Amino acid sequence: MAEKDNPSAAEDEQAVNIERMKRRLNMLDQRLDNIDSMVTAVAERVMEQPLNFSLTCPHCGKNIEITILGSQKPTA
């Protein structure tokens, strides 16, 4: 009868695993929200003005410049 009153170790471990999974899902959700915000900000900037990336190739050492242009439709 004492076993029915006290939760078993397996049930405790399962509860801990569920809480850990909830925390990890919440962290993933927050990270995805942050990524979404950054992508939205970049997309808005691209629509307003040119965006330039300057990179150096790690293999040959040449400079690479990438320009992204967009056109923003006028809003009323």
C-alpha positions in Angstrom: 0.0 0.0 0.0 2.9 2.3 0.6 4.0 1.9 -3.0 0.7 3.3 -4.2 1.1 6.5 -2.1 4.7 7.3 -3.3 5.4 7.8 -6.9 8.0 5.5 -8.3 11.4 6.6 -9.5 10.3 5.9 -13.1 7.4 8.4 -12.8 9.7 11.0 -11.2 12.2 10.6 -14.0 9.5 10.8 -16.6 8.2 14.0 -15.0 11.7 15.5 -15.0 12.1 14.5 -18.7 8.8 16.2 -19.6 9.8 19.4 -17.8 13.2 19.4 -19.5 11.6 18.9 -22.9 9.2 21.8 -22.2 12.1 24.1 -21.4 14.0 23.0 -24.5 10.9 23.6 -26.7 10.5 27.0 -25.1 14.1 27.9 -25.8 13.8 26.7 -29.4 10.6 28.8 -29.8 12.4 31.9 -28.5 15.4 31.3 -30.9 13.1 30.9 -33.8 11.3 34.1 -32.9 14.7 35.9 -32.7 15.7 34.5 -36.1 12.3 35.5 -37.6 12.8 39.1 -36.3 16.3 39.3 -37.8 15.2 37.9 -41.2 12.3 40.4 -41.2 14.6 43.3 -40.4 17.0 42.3 -43.2 14.2 41.9 -45.7 12.8 45.3 -44.8 16.2 46.8 -45.2 16.7 45.1 -48.6 13.4 46.5 -49.8 14.5 50.0 -48.8 18.1 50.2 -50.0 20.9 48.0 -51.4 22.6 45.5 -49.1 26.3 44.8 -49.7 28.2 41.8 -48.4 32.0 41.7 -48.7 33.6 38.4 -48.2 37.1 37.0 -48.5 37.4 33.5 -50.0 39.2 31.3 -47.4 40.6 29.1 -50.2 42.0 31.6 -52.8 42.0 34.8 -50.8 40.0 36.8 -53.4 37.5 39.4 -52.3 33.9 38.6 -53.1 31.2 41.3 -53.1 27.6 40.4 -53.2 24.9 43.1 -53.6 21.2 42.5 -53.1 18.9 45.0 -54.5 15.2 45.4 -54.0 12.4 47.7 -54.8 9.9 48.9 -52.3 6.4 49.7 -53.6 5.1 53.0 -52.4 2.5 52.7 -49.7 -0.4 55.1 -49.3 
